[in-house]
Amino acid sequence: MHRREYFLTAIAAISVAGCLRVDSEPDGPGNDTGDNGSGENGDNQGAGGGDDDDNGEPAEHVTDVAVHHWPFVERSGNTVEDIIGDANGTIHDGLENINGEWYEDHAEYLEEGAEGHIDLGHLESINEAVAGHAFALIATVKPSTITPDRAMTILGAGGGHTNWCEFRISESDGTRNGRPIIMIRDNGANEIRVAAGESIAPDTTSRIAVSMEGNTADDVTFWINGEKVYTEVLHEGELVDSVVPEETYGIFASNPDSESTIRTRRWFRGTIDNVIFCDQAISDEAATQDFEDQPWSEEESVSDSSPLVP
């Protein structure tokens, strides 16, 4: 039996927005950051975070600190339920609810060439945790391809040259093909960008977890299928300001509805399942147990390359 119930024992968080400043530096290949969009912080706020453990160390159980959980159950409409927060998502365009050996027997799939996403709204709970430099983000992914010209969003939001939070798979650029990446840029244009040291193979199911406890790139940890992997720092900065993306958070894509942020559109082609956000860092034990809770975890699920040498 896999654990299905998540408990939440804290209050809602209030995000403090900062003033936008323009950063002229593009976010790597493909002009990922794009032009400034429009939008304002809304009221679609998830429930607040779990308590720290007694020692203030990363939590040993994801259930203790999870504030959003989208398990992707069987659906008949266009709503994706957040079973512990209040950030229900809205399906846009061509996502397909598929059946299989997934967490709740179902997952969401976007076929090659299609453009679709799940709109989660303006999530103050994520902004607050990211700005507080303590969070974890976990998802099951099975990309159908590693696109040659654009990174693929797992979960993220942006809208301008500042205020970005992006969890994604790298584009096939010849050096970091299929590697998970976390990129955060605060409203003062301070940025960190970190890549996992292993790649995700197309048509391979993988459980990816990223955790941060601190405000620099060195404070980021990645796990793939319950195993910690070393990280490569792509941009070494220090986050000091708040993070309030102009556009709404999305799964499968960032900013797909904004005409002014067209260069930032990154659709994930393939399957995403069982997405969890925590407002505290997690431990090795938590990442390993979370992977073992996946119904497919005993199957072969390895990267397409051996770990890179630090």
C-alpha positions as CSV (number, residue, x, y, z in Angstrom):
1,M,0.0,0.0,0.0
2,H,1.3,3.4,-0.9
3,R,0.7,6.3,1.4
4,R,-2.0,8.6,0.1
5,E,-2.8,10.9,2.9
6,Y,-0.9,14.1,3.5
7,F,-1.2,16.2,6.6
8,L,-0.8,19.9,6.9
9,T,-0.4,21.6,10.3
10,A,0.4,25.3,9.8
11,I,-1.0,28.6,8.7
12,A,-1.2,30.4,5.4
13,A,1.8,32.5,4.4
14,I,1.6,36.0,3.1
15,S,4.0,37.0,0.3
16,V,5.8,40.3,0.2
17,A,6.1,41.6,-3.3
18,G,9.1,43.7,-4.4
19,C,9.6,46.2,-7.2
20,L,10.7,44.9,-10.5
21,R,14.1,45.8,-12.0
22,V,15.3,44.9,-15.5
23,D,18.1,42.4,-16.0
24,S,19.7,42.6,-19.4
25,E,21.4,39.3,-19.1
26,P,19.5,36.5,-21.0
27,D,18.9,33.2,-19.2
28,G,21.3,31.1,-21.2
29,P,20.7,29.5,-24.7
30,G,17.3,30.2,-26.3
31,N,16.6,33.6,-24.6
32,D,14.7,31.8,-21.9
33,T,13.7,34.9,-19.9
34,G,12.1,36.8,-22.7
35,D,10.5,40.2,-22.4
36,N,8.5,41.6,-19.5
37,G,4.9,40.4,-19.4
38,S,1.9,41.7,-17.4
39,G,0.0,40.4,-14.4
40,E,-0.2,40.9,-10.7
41,N,-0.1,38.8,-7.7
42,G,-3.4,37.1,-7.1
43,D,-5.3,35.3,-4.3
44,N,-4.8,31.7,-5.4
45,Q,-2.6,31.0,-2.4
46,G,-1.8,27.5,-1.1
47,A,-1.9,26.6,2.5
48,G,1.1,27.5,4.7
49,G,4.0,25.3,5.6
50,G,4.8,22.5,7.9
51,D,6.9,22.9,11.0
52,D,10.6,22.4,11.2
53,D,11.8,19.4,13.0
54,D,13.3,19.8,16.5
55,N,16.9,20.2,15.2
56,G,16.0,22.6,12.4
57,E,17.4,20.0,9.9
58,P,15.8,19.1,6.6
59,A,12.6,17.1,7.1
60,E,12.9,13.3,7.0
61,H,9.3,12.9,5.7
62,V,7.9,14.7,2.7
63,T,4.4,14.4,4.3
64,D,5.5,16.6,7.2
65,V,6.4,19.7,5.1
66,A,4.3,19.3,1.8
67,V,2.0,22.3,1.2
68,H,0.9,21.4,-2.3
69,H,0.2,18.0,-3.8
70,W,-1.1,17.4,-7.3
71,P,-1.4,13.6,-7.6
72,F,-3.2,13.7,-11.0
73,V,-6.1,11.3,-10.4
74,E,-8.6,10.2,-13.0
75,R,-10.5,13.3,-14.1
76,S,-13.5,14.0,-16.3
77,G,-13.2,17.8,-16.5
78,N,-10.5,20.4,-16.7
79,T,-9.6,20.7,-13.0
80,V,-6.5,19.2,-11.3
81,E,-6.9,19.0,-7.5
82,D,-4.4,20.0,-5.0
83,I,-5.2,17.6,-2.2
84,I,-3.6,19.5,0.6
85,G,-3.4,23.1,-0.5
86,D,-6.1,25.2,-2.2
87,A,-4.2,25.6,-5.5
88,N,-6.3,23.5,-7.8
89,G,-5.0,23.7,-11.4
90,T,-6.9,24.3,-14.6
91,I,-6.1,22.2,-17.7
92,H,-5.4,24.2,-20.9
93,D,-5.2,22.9,-24.4
94,G,-4.2,19.4,-25.3
95,L,-3.2,17.5,-22.1
96,E,-4.5,13.9,-21.9
97,N,-5.3,12.1,-18.6
98,I,-3.8,8.7,-19.1
99,N,-4.1,5.4,-17.2
100,G,-1.1,3.3,-16.1
101,E,1.2,2.3,-13.3
102,W,1.3,5.8,-11.9
103,Y,0.9,7.2,-8.3
104,E,-2.9,7.2,-8.4
105,D,-3.2,5.0,-11.5
106,H,-3.3,8.2,-13.7
107,A,-1.0,10.9,-15.0
108,E,-1.1,13.8,-17.4
109,Y,0.4,13.5,-20.9
110,L,1.2,16.1,-23.6
111,E,2.1,14.6,-27.0
112,E,4.9,15.7,-29.2
113,G,4.2,19.0,-31.0
114,A,1.3,19.9,-28.8
115,E,1.1,22.9,-26.6
116,G,-0.7,22.5,-23.3
117,H,-0.3,23.3,-19.6
118,I,-1.8,23.3,-16.1
119,D,-2.4,26.8,-14.8
120,L,-1.9,26.9,-11.0
121,G,-2.5,30.6,-10.5
122,H,-0.3,33.1,-8.5
123,L,1.0,30.9,-5.7
124,E,2.1,33.1,-2.8
125,S,3.0,30.0,-0.8
126,I,5.7,29.0,-3.4
127,N,6.9,32.6,-3.6
128,E,7.2,32.8,0.2
129,A,9.1,29.5,0.5
130,V,11.5,30.3,-2.4
131,A,12.2,33.8,-1.0
132,G,12.7,32.2,2.4
133,H,15.4,29.9,0.9
134,A,13.9,26.7,2.2
135,F,11.8,24.5,-0.1
136,A,11.6,21.2,-2.0
137,L,10.0,20.3,-5.3
138,I,9.4,16.7,-6.4
139,A,7.8,15.3,-9.6
140,T,7.7,12.1,-11.7
141,V,8.6,12.8,-15.4
142,K,8.8,10.7,-18.5
143,P,9.8,12.9,-21.4
144,S,8.9,11.6,-24.8
145,T,11.8,13.6,-26.3
146,I,14.5,16.0,-25.3
147,T,13.8,19.0,-27.5
148,P,16.7,20.4,-29.4
149,D,15.8,24.1,-29.2
150,R,14.1,24.8,-25.9
151,A,14.2,23.7,-22.3
152,M,11.0,22.0,-20.9
153,T,9.2,23.2,-17.9
154,I,8.1,20.8,-15.1
155,L,6.8,23.6,-12.9
156,G,7.6,27.3,-13.0
157,A,6.6,30.9,-13.5
158,G,8.2,34.1,-14.6
159,G,7.2,36.9,-16.9
160,G,10.1,39.2,-17.1
161,H,13.9,39.5,-16.6
162,T,13.4,39.2,-12.8
163,N,11.1,37.2,-10.5
164,W,11.6,33.7,-11.9
165,C,11.2,30.3,-10.4
166,E,11.7,27.5,-12.9
167,F,12.1,23.7,-12.4
168,R,12.9,22.2,-15.9
169,I,14.6,19.7,-18.1
170,S,17.5,21.2,-20.1
171,E,17.3,21.5,-23.8
172,S,19.5,19.2,-25.9
173,D,22.4,21.6,-26.3
174,G,25.2,19.1,-26.6
175,T,26.4,19.5,-23.0
176,R,23.5,19.1,-20.6
177,N,21.1,17.0,-22.6
178,G,18.1,16.2,-20.5
179,R,19.5,17.3,-17.2
180,P,17.1,18.7,-14.5
181,I,17.7,22.4,-13.7
182,I,16.5,24.8,-11.0
183,M,16.7,28.5,-11.9
184,I,15.6,31.3,-9.5
185,R,15.9,35.0,-10.1
186,D,14.7,37.4,-7.4
187,N,13.3,40.9,-8.0
188,G,16.7,42.4,-7.7
189,A,18.0,40.2,-10.6
190,N,20.1,38.1,-8.2
191,E,20.1,34.6,-9.7
192,I,21.1,31.0,-9.0
193,R,21.0,28.3,-11.6
194,V,22.0,24.7,-10.8
195,A,21.9,21.5,-12.9
196,A,21.8,17.9,-11.7
197,G,24.8,15.9,-12.7
198,E,22.8,13.2,-14.5
199,S,20.5,13.2,-17.5
200,I,16.9,11.9,-17.8
201,A,16.5,9.6,-20.8
202,P,13.6,10.0,-23.2
203,D,10.8,7.4,-22.6
204,T,12.2,6.6,-19.1
205,T,10.2,7.2,-16.0
206,S,12.2,9.1,-13.3
207,R,11.4,10.7,-9.9
208,I,13.2,14.0,-9.6
209,A,13.6,15.9,-6.3
210,V,15.3,19.3,-5.8
211,S,15.7,20.9,-2.4
212,M,17.2,24.2,-1.2
213,E,18.2,25.3,2.2
214,G,20.1,28.6,2.0
215,N,20.3,31.4,-0.6
216,T,23.2,30.3,-2.9
217,A,23.6,27.7,-5.6
218,D,25.7,25.6,-3.2
219,D,22.6,25.1,-1.0
220,V,20.8,23.2,-3.7
221,T,20.5,19.4,-3.7
222,F,19.2,17.1,-6.4
223,W,18.0,13.5,-6.2
224,I,17.1,11.2,-9.2
225,N,15.2,8.1,-8.2
226,G,16.0,8.5,-4.6
227,E,19.7,8.8,-5.1
228,K,21.6,12.0,-4.5
229,V,23.5,13.3,-7.6
230,Y,26.2,15.9,-7.7
231,T,25.3,19.3,-9.0
232,E,26.8,21.7,-11.5
233,V,26.5,25.4,-10.7
234,L,25.6,27.3,-13.9
235,H,25.1,30.7,-12.3
236,E,26.5,31.4,-8.9
237,G,24.6,34.2,-7.2
238,E,23.1,35.0,-3.8
239,L,19.3,35.5,-3.5
240,V,18.4,38.4,-1.2
241,D,15.1,39.8,-2.4
242,S,11.5,38.4,-2.8
243,V,10.4,36.3,-5.7
244,V,7.0,37.2,-7.2
245,P,6.6,36.1,-10.8
246,E,4.4,38.3,-13.0
247,E,2.8,35.3,-14.7
248,T,1.0,32.4,-13.1
249,Y,2.7,29.2,-12.1
250,G,2.3,26.3,-14.6
251,I,3.0,22.6,-14.9
252,F,4.1,21.5,-18.4
253,A,4.8,25.2,-19.5
254,S,5.7,28.6,-18.3
255,N,3.9,31.8,-19.4
256,P,2.1,30.1,-22.4
257,D,-0.7,32.6,-22.4
258,S,1.3,35.8,-22.4
259,E,2.0,37.3,-25.8
260,S,4.7,39.5,-24.4
261,T,6.7,36.5,-23.0
262,I,6.6,34.3,-26.1
263,R,10.4,33.7,-25.9
264,T,9.9,32.0,-22.5
265,R,7.5,29.4,-23.6
266,R,8.8,25.9,-22.8
267,W,6.4,23.0,-23.2
268,F,7.2,19.7,-21.6
269,R,6.4,16.9,-24.1
270,G,5.7,13.6,-22.3
271,T,4.2,12.6,-19.0
272,I,4.3,14.3,-15.6
273,D,2.8,12.8,-12.4
274,N,2.5,13.3,-8.7
275,V,3.9,16.8,-8.2
276,I,4.7,17.9,-4.6
277,F,5.9,21.2,-3.2
278,C,7.3,21.6,0.3
279,D,8.0,24.8,2.2
280,Q,11.1,23.3,3.8
281,A,14.2,21.4,2.7
282,I,14.1,17.6,2.8
283,S,16.6,15.0,3.7
284,D,18.2,12.1,1.8
285,E,15.8,9.8,3.8
286,A,12.8,11.8,2.7
287,A,13.8,11.7,-1.0
288,T,14.5,8.0,-0.9
289,Q,11.3,7.1,0.8
290,D,9.3,9.3,-1.6
291,F,10.8,7.4,-4.6
292,E,10.1,4.1,-3.0
293,D,6.4,5.1,-2.6
294,Q,6.0,5.3,-6.4
295,P,4.3,2.2,-7.8
296,W,6.8,1.9,-10.7
297,S,9.9,2.4,-8.5
298,E,11.0,-1.3,-8.6
299,E,11.2,-1.1,-12.4
300,E,14.4,-0.2,-14.1
301,S,14.6,3.6,-14.2
302,V,18.1,4.9,-14.8
303,S,19.7,7.8,-16.5
304,D,21.0,7.7,-20.1
305,S,24.5,8.5,-18.9
306,S,26.7,7.7,-16.1
307,P,27.2,10.3,-13.3
308,L,29.6,13.1,-14.4
309,V,32.8,13.4,-12.4
310,P,32.7,16.4,-10.1
